[in-house]
């Protein structure tokens, strides 16, 4: 896909968050294009939240191609098919020395669920988690702050930032020097979004979480960074917006198009590998050209 030509998506809408990838039209591009694996993550173990679809799925696949053993979480029932598809792909693409991939059905917005996931992943990996990717998210369009209920506010914060705290709280016990934590934030944390106020607030919190945690863990040799994607074609889009908005999604950025997950995932590979050994507390901005000065 050209980096300068616009695109339109067929009008579509899904009624349930966080959306299903396998019924999107077209389905997102998650497999690498002209990407050359170089064993950057050979022997490493990685846990990714929200790894069944969208950016998370592409990150899982890129990590596996780079030699990592991969485990991911997904939301049971709503994301069962996408999780099965991702697990099948990971089994096909994993390198010979990697452990079999695992998927965990879990609502990561609750502390005990996160503890169980981390303990199970660490046990499967032999006691060490080298890379943690906090990626699970949901969003709901609200045109006024008065429309955001207490229930919605709590739900969005549980998924988008509470889960990051809880998963990380338990994972750091299994992380050693050289470990990497990568948090998915958003361009909205920097430019704002009036129709996604609660979502945007959580993404700003993730930026602060990333910077503070980086300072806290630097003496342990664990790096903490973030990725702030712009508009990306993932299941969240048809699950959040009306058909007309979906049809024109991404045209507002300088590149005049939405990104694809496989254009975002290499940022996570970079931050997970030793290529970024002198980077912590920072955020990468694959956003189609939006200037954020962040």
N, C-alpha and C positions, 0 to 999 in steps of 0.2 A: 504494500500500500504506500502510495506517495506521501511524503512528509508535508507536502504543500497543497495537495488537492483536497477539497471537502468531500464528505460522504453523507449519505442519508441512510437511516435504518428503516425497515418496514415498521409502520405504526404497530405497537403492541403494548400490552399491560398485563402484569401478574398481580393477583390480589393478596398474595401472602408473602411476608418478609421471611427470610432474606432473599427469596427468589430462587428459581431453578435454572441452572445453566443448560440442561439438556433440552429444554423447550424454547430457548431463545432462537431468534431468527435475525441474522445468522448467529451461530454459536461463536463465542469468543475465540480468538487465536491465542492458544496457550502454549502450543509446542514451539520450540525454538526455530527461528528462521535464520539461516546463515550463521548459526551459533556454533562455535567450536569448543567443546568441553576440553579442559586441560587438567583434570584431576585436582582442581583447586580445593576440593573438600574431601579428598580421599581419607577414609578412616574417621571422619567426623560424624557426629550424631546430631540430628536436628528435630526439633518439635515446633510445629507450625499450627497456630489456632486459625480456624476458618480455612482449612487447606483443601476443602472439597471442590471449590469452584473459584472462578474469578482470578484475581491476583494470587491468592493463596495456592490455588491449584498449579499455576505456572511456576510459582516459587518451589513447590514440592518437586516438580518435574525437573527444573533446572538444577536443584540441589542433588537429586538422584543421579542425573547425568554427570555431575561433577564428583560423584563417588560417595556422597553422604548416605547414611542410613536415616530414613525419614519416617516420622510419625506425625499425624495431624488430627485435629479435632473437627467435628461437624455437628450440626444440630439435628438430633434424631427426628425421624419422620419427615420433616420438611426437606432434608437434604440427603436422604438415604441413597437415591439413585446416583446423584452426583458423586457421593462418597465412594460408592462401588466402582463407578467409572474411573475415578482418580486412583483408587487402590489397584485396579487392574492395570492401568498405565504404569504405575510405579513398579509393579512386579515385572512388567515387560522391560522397563528401562533401567532398572537398578544394575549397578556394576557387580561383578562376581563376588567381591569381598564385602559388600554391604549386607547388613542384616535385612530380613524381610520387612517390608513396610507395614505399618500399623495404622489403623484408624480408630478414633475414640468418639463415640456418640456422647456429647456432653454439652450442657449449657454452661459455658465458662463464666457466666455472670455471678456464679455462686462459689464461695470459697471451698467448700468441701469437694465439689466436683473437680475443681482445679487441682486440689491436693491428690485426688485419686488418679487423675490423668498423668500428672507429673511423676508420681511414684511408679505407675505402671510403665510409663515410657522409660524412665531411668532403669528400672529392673530389666526391661527388654534390651536396653542398650548396654547393659553391663555396669551400671552405676554412674555413668557420666552423660551429661547433656552438654554438648559443645556449643550449639547454636539454638537460640530461642527466637522465634518470630511471632510477635503479637500482632495479629492481623484481623481477628473477628470483628465484624461491625454490622450495624443496621442503621437505617435512616428513615425518617418519615417527613413528608412535606407538610409544613404548617405555615400559613401565610401571616399569622399574628401570634405573638407570645400568649395572647389570651386563649388561643386554641390548644395550647400544649397542656395536656392533663398531667396530674402528678404521676399517674401510672405510666404514661408514655415517657416522661422525663426520667423516672427511675429505670425503666426498661432500657432506654438508650444509654444511660450512664453505666448500667450494669454490663451491657454487652461491650461497649466501646472503651471504657476506661477501668471499671472495677475488675474486669477479666484480666487486664494487663497487670494490675497490681497483684492479683491473686496468683496467676500463673507464675509470674516472676518471683514472687515471695517464696514459692516452693522450689522453683527451678534453680535458683542461685545456690541452693544447698548442694546441688549436683554439678555445678559448673566450676571449672578450674581456670587457672591462668591461661590466657589465649582464647577464652570464650567470647562469644559475641551475642548481644541481644539487639534485635532490630524491631522497631515499633512502626506500624503503619499509621501515619497521620494523614493529612489531606491539604491540598492547596487552599481549602476553605478556612483552615486555621490562620492563614496569612491574609487572605483577601476578604474573608467574611462571606456569608451567604444568608440573606434575609429569610429565605424560605426553608432553610434547614438549621434553625437556630440552635436547637438542642444538640444535633449532630455536630455542628460547627464548634460548639462549646466543648464537646468531648475531644475533638481533634486538637483544639488549643491546649487542653489539659495534657494530651499525649506529648505535645512538644515540651511542656514544662516537666513532665515525668521523665522524658528522655534526657533532658539536660541535667536535672537533679540526680537521677540514678547514675548517669555517667560519672559525675563527681564522686558519688558514694562508692562506686565499684572500681574506680581507676587504680587504687592501691592493690586490689586483688588481681589486676591484670585482665579484667573483663571489660570489654568495650561495649558501649551502648550508643546506638545511632537510630535514625529514623528515615523513612521514605515518605514523601508527601506527594502522592500522585495527583495529577489534574483529572480531567474527565476520562474515565476508562470504561470500556464496554464490558460490564460485569452484570451478574444477575440482580444486583442492587438497583440497577437503572430501570428496567421495566417493572420491578417490584415497588418502585418509589414514585414514578412520574406517570402522567397521563400520556396517551398515545402520541399527541402532537409534539410534546416535549421530547419524547423518545426518538421520534423521527428526525429531529434536528439536533440531537444530543452531540455536544462537543464542538459545534461550529463556532462557538464564541471565542476560542483560543486562537492565537496567531497562526497556528498550523491548520486551522479551519476543520479539524476533525478530532474525534475521540481517539485516545490511545487504545492499544490492545494489551492484554495481560503479559504477552511475551515481550513487549517493549518495556515493561516495568520490572519484570523479574530479574534481569541482569544486575540491577542496582542492588538487589538483596544478595546476589552472589558476591559482588564486590565487597559489600560490607561484612559478609560472613567470612571472607577469606583473608589471608595475610596481605593481600594487595592493599588493604585499607588499614594496615597496622598502626599508622600514625593518626588515625581519625577516631575520635570519640566525642559524644555530645553534639553531633552535627546531624543535619537533615539534608538528604538529596531530593531534588525537585524535578522528576520527570513529568512535566505538566503541559507539554505542547507549546511552550514559549511564553507563558505568563510570567511576568517579572514580579517577584514577591519581596525582594530585598530582605530575605529572612536568613 
